[in-house]
Amino acid sequence: MNEDQRCLLTTAIALTSALRLFIATRKEYRQQRVNRRFWMQSSFYNRANTKETVGKEPRRNEAINDTLSKHVRLSREDFSHLFELLKPRITKMDTTMRTCISPLERLCITLRFLATGDSYMSLSTLFHISRQSISKIIPEVCDAIAEVLKDYVVLPSTNAQWLEVAGEFEQKWNYPHVAGAIDGRHVAIIAPKNRGAEYFNHKYFHSIALLGIVDASYNFMYVDVGCAGSISDGGGILAKSSIFNNLENGTLNIPEATILRPPYEVSVPYMLLGDNTFELSNYMLTPFEGATTRNSPESVFNYRHGRARRTVENAFGILTNVFGVLHKAIILEPCVAEKIILATVYLHNYSLKSNSRDIYMPIGSIDREVDGHIVSGSWRNDMPILSMHPLSEIPQRPAPVIQRMR
């Protein structure tokens, strides 16, 4: 046998040995899969037989009652209505290998997370469901909440509807020609992977910008979330929003400018009330900058402006006060954090427009005027919020015609 033949024989023997080892290893792996007793950990597999499981008997279970009454602030009837709306979208199918997580458990997990900001590990212990499953459940349910409650957050579409919003502002806050109050917040998140300084804001933490327009009753008419925190001022965030071009082009069916009342001759447009983080324009009304003389027209204007604009401050205050997930930085990727923030806004409007309004926003929780003095709502006196931060102010140089109108 020559040298080449010996090399071929050695190679053939080596390949045969490698093939036998691969077959044996594969056979052993398959045998392990066949002999595996559970498709999940035993503590999760037996959750249906655990008396402490939150979703088993909701009417008798203290955990779910505590979540509803103390955290989410929903009545039993409104919770049941929300559950019926969500049930078709969050129900999964049972398989021959395991029983699916029920839609009631899915909703309770999500509401508990939004209300308390508990970690996935804590929720796993409470609900006897793995962290991996919870990490999928919460974004899915948040998407479903935004879908079924989409009609609860909607801008007026007709001239008459805008006039109704303006009439409510004038009736409740004695301020005419208001199309809504606008404000924004930085919602803190952890530093996203491989994003550099995209979400790093001027206050030296990572955040997502939340922009909202509120009516006279603290309901969000518009919300935009997802703008990176590196854009710090309201004007820049508004310019990135989906409503900006409509405001610039006047395509929202907002009523035309009219005089306030005789004998005034200046036509005043219907405008959004914003603070000095926004730029004064023909659709944005901001206060006078700097110190004003007591009882001067500028001082009275700023007082009335701030009084009416407190609606949006209180809306954000109640939102962060109720939903504990907004109390601290959201330890999730930006795309998931956006879904969570949107879900809280939709639930805020749902609670205000349902029978749970008095539970969700009890007397004394919002700012109110007593004998001509503003009394701060209880949400301002709670522990400092570490997540929701105001936007930065910008220097303004409005056009002279806009200044005269103001």
N, C-alpha and C positions, 0 to 999 in steps of 0.2 A: 504494500500500500504506500503510495507516494505521499508527499507533504500536502498537496491540495486535497486529496481524498480524506486524509486525517483531519484537516481543518473543517471540511464539510460535515464529517461525522460528529465532531465535537459541537459544531453549531446546531446540528439536528438534535443532539441529546439535550443541549441547553434549552432549546425551544420547547421540546417535549416536557421537560421538567417545569418550565414556567407555565405552560398551558395546564398541566395537572394541578399546580398550585393555585392558579386562577379559578379552575373549576371547583376545587375543594373549598376555597374561600367563599366563592359565590353560593355554593350549596349550603355552607354553614350560615351565611347571612340570611338566605331565604328561610332556613329552618328557624332562625331566631325570630323573623317576622311572623312566621306561622304560629310560633309558640308564645308570642307576646299576648299578655292577658288583657291589657287595657289600652285604649286609644288616648288616654289622658291620665293624669295622676289620680290616684285613688280618692284623694280629698275632693277633687273636682267631679270625678265620676259619680260620687255618691251624694252630690249636693241636693238632688231631688228628694233624698231620704232624710235630709238634715232639717230639723225643726226650725233652725235659726235662719234658714234661707229666706231672703227678703221677698222673693217673688212667689212663694208658695201660697200663702193665705194673706193677701194684702190688707184685708179688713181687720185682721187680728194681729198684724205684725207691727211691733213698735218702731222698728227701723224705718219702714216706709212712711208711717204716720209722722215721725220726727222729721223726715226729709221734706214732706209736703208742707207741714204747718210751720216749721221753724226756719227752713232754708229756702225752698222754692217759692213759698208763699202762694200756693194754689189751693183753692177749695177742692173737696173731693169730686164735686160735679165737674168742675173745669178740668181737673186732671183726667177724669174718665172721658170727657169729650176729646181732649188732646190725644189720649191713648187710642180712641177709635179712629181718629184721623190718621194716626201714624201706623196703626197695626198692619194694614195691607202692604206698607212699604218696608217694614222692618221685620216681617215674619219670614223665617227660614224653614226649610223642609227637614223632617227627620230622615235619617238613613238607617240602613240595617246595622251600621256599626255603632251609632250613637244617637242620642236624642238632642235635638237642636236647643240652643238657648232661647227661651220664650221671649216674645216681643215685650211682655211686661217687665221682665228682668232687664232687657236691653234699654228700655226707656228709663227705668229706675237707676240703672248704672250711670247713664248719661246725665240725668237730672242731679243725681248726687254729686257727680264730678263738677258740673257747672255751678252748683250751689255752694260747695265746700272747697273745691280745688284740691281734693285729696289725691294722693299719688296713686298710680296704677296698682302698686303693691298693697296699699291700704284697701282699695276697692276689691282687689282679688281676695283678700282675707274676709271681707264682709260678705261678698256675694258668692264665694266659692267658685270663682271663674278665673282662668289663667290670665296673666297680664297680656299675653299675646292676643288672646281673644278680645280683651277689653280695648287694646290699642286699635283694633279694627272696628269694634262696636261703636265707640264714641264718635269718630268721624262720620260713619254711616248714618247714625241717628241724627247728628247735627245737620247733615245734608237733608235728611227727610224733614226735619223741623222747618228749615228754611223753605222747603218746597211746599209743604202743606199750609204754612202760615204766610205765604208770599203776599196774599191780599191784605195782610195786616200792616205792611210797610209799603205804602204806595204814595207817590206824589199826585196832587190834583192834576187832572188832565183837561179840564174845561175852565173857561172864564168864570163861570158861576161857582165852581168849587174853590177857586182861588179867592174869590170875593167872600166866600163863607169862612175861609181861614182868616182873612184879614178882619172880617167882622168880629170873629171870636177874640182876636187880639185886642181890638178896640174896646170890646165889651168888658173883657176880663182885666186888661192891663192899661186901658186908656191910652193906647198908642195906635194911630191910624196907619193905613197903607203898609201893613206888615205881611209879607208872603211867607214868613217863617223865621225862626232863630237858628243860626248856624254856629257850629263849634267843632273842634277836633281834639283828639287826645293821642298821646303816644302810649301804646300798650306794650309793656316790656316783654321781651322774649329772650331765650338763651341765644348765644351767638350761633347762627346757622353754619353748617359745615361748608367750606369751600365757597363762601360768599364775600370774603374780604370785609370791607367797610360799608357794604351796601346797606345794611340795616343799622349801622352805628350812627346815633344822632348827636346833636350838639350838647346834650346833657350827659354824654359819655356812657351810654348803655345802648343795647340793641333793642329795636322796637319796630312795631308795625303801626302805621298811622290810621286812625279811625276818624272818619268825617261823618257828621250827622246833621240833618235839618229837622227841627222839631216844631210842632204846632203849639197853640196856646194851652193845650191840655197835657203836655209832656209826652205826646206820642211822636215817635220817629216817623217822618214822612219820607225820608231818604237816608240811606246809609251807604257808605263806600269804605271798604277796608282792603288793605293789600299794598298800599303805597309804602315803600321802604322808609324807615325812620330817618335816613340820611337827609330827606327833605323835611325840614323842621318847621317852616312857617305855614300858616293857613293858606296863603296865596299859592304857594307851590303845590301843596296837597290838593287844593281845589282845582288847579290847572291840570292835574293828573287824573281827576275824577271823570266819570262818565257823564256828569251833568254840566261840565264846564262849557262845552261848545254850545249846548242848548241855551245856557244863560247868556253867553256872548252874542249869539245870533237871535235871541229873543223868540225861540221856538217852543216855549213851554206854555203858551196861551195865558201868560200872566196879563192881567188887565193893563190897558194903556194908562199913561200918566194923566192925572187930573188934579185940579186944585183941591186943597183940603176943604175949604169952605170960604164963602165971601167974607171979607173983601180981599182975601189973598189972590194974587194973580199968577204966582209961580206954580207950574204944573209939577206935581210930585209923583214919581213912579212908585209902584208897589215893589218893595225891596226886602231883602234878607237882612236881619240884624246880626252883625258880627262884631267881634272885638277888634283890637288893633293888631291881631295876627293876620287879619285880612286887609285888603286894599279898598279904600272908598271908591265906589264906581256907581254907574247908573242902575245897578241891581244889588249893590251891597252898601249898607249904611253902617258906619262905624262911629264911635264916640270921638269927641275932640280930645286931642293929645295934650299932655301936660296939665299943670295945675290951673284951675278955673276960679274966678272970683265968686264968692258966695252970693247966691241968688241972682247971678247973671244968667242971661239966656243960655250960654254954653253950659253952665252948671246945671240948670234945670233940664236941659236937653240930655246931658249925660246921666242924670238921675233917672229920668223916664226911660231912656234907652237901656240902661243897666237893669232897671226893674222888669222890663219886658223880656230882656235877653236872659234873665235868670231861668226862664223855662228850660232852655237847653242845658244850662249848668245843672239844674236839678234833675233833668232826665239822665245825664251822665252820672250824677251823684247817686241816684237811686239804683241805676244799673250796676254800678260797682259795689254798692252797699249790699245788694241782694245776692249777686253772683260772686262767690268767693274765689272762683278761678281767676278773676280779674284783680285780686288783691296783691298778687305777686307775679313775678315773671313766669310766663307760660313756658314750661320745659318741653316744648314740642317744635317740630319743624314749622316754618312760616305758613305753608299751605294748610296744615292741620289747625294751626292757631287761628287762621282766618275763618275757618268753618266754625270754630268754637265761639269766636267773637260775634259772628253773624247770628248764631243760634241764640245767644243771650239777648240780642236786640229784638229778634222776632218774639221771643218769650216775654220780653218787657212789654211790647205792644199788646200781645195776647192777654196778658194779665190786666193791663189797664182797660182794655175794651171788653172785659168779661166781668162776671160777678165777683171775681177775686180782687177787684180794684182796691177795696178798703183793707184787705189783708196785705196786698202787695205794697201799697203806699198809704199807711195809716196816717191819721191826723198828727201833725207835728213833725213828720219825717221830711217835709219840704219847706223851703223858705216861704214866709208869709208876712204880710204887712199888718201891724197892730198899732193903731193910733198914729199913723204916718211914719212908723219906724219899721225897718225890716228886721224880722226875727229869723235867725238862721235855722234851717232844718236840722233834724237830728243826725242826718247822714254826714254833716260837716263836723260833728263832734265825735264821731267814731274813731277808731284807731287809724293812723295814717295809711293811706293806700300806697303801696309800693310799686304799682304797675301803671296806673293811669296818670299820665303827666300832661299838663297843658302844653300847647304849641308855643313857639317863640314869636315875639312881636317883630314887626318889620317897620322900617321908616316909611312914611307915606308922603307922596307928593301928588295929591289928586288934582284933577283939572279944576280951574277956577269956577266953571259953571256948576260942577258938582258941589264945591264948597259953598257957593251961594245958595244952592237948593237946600243944603243941610242947615 
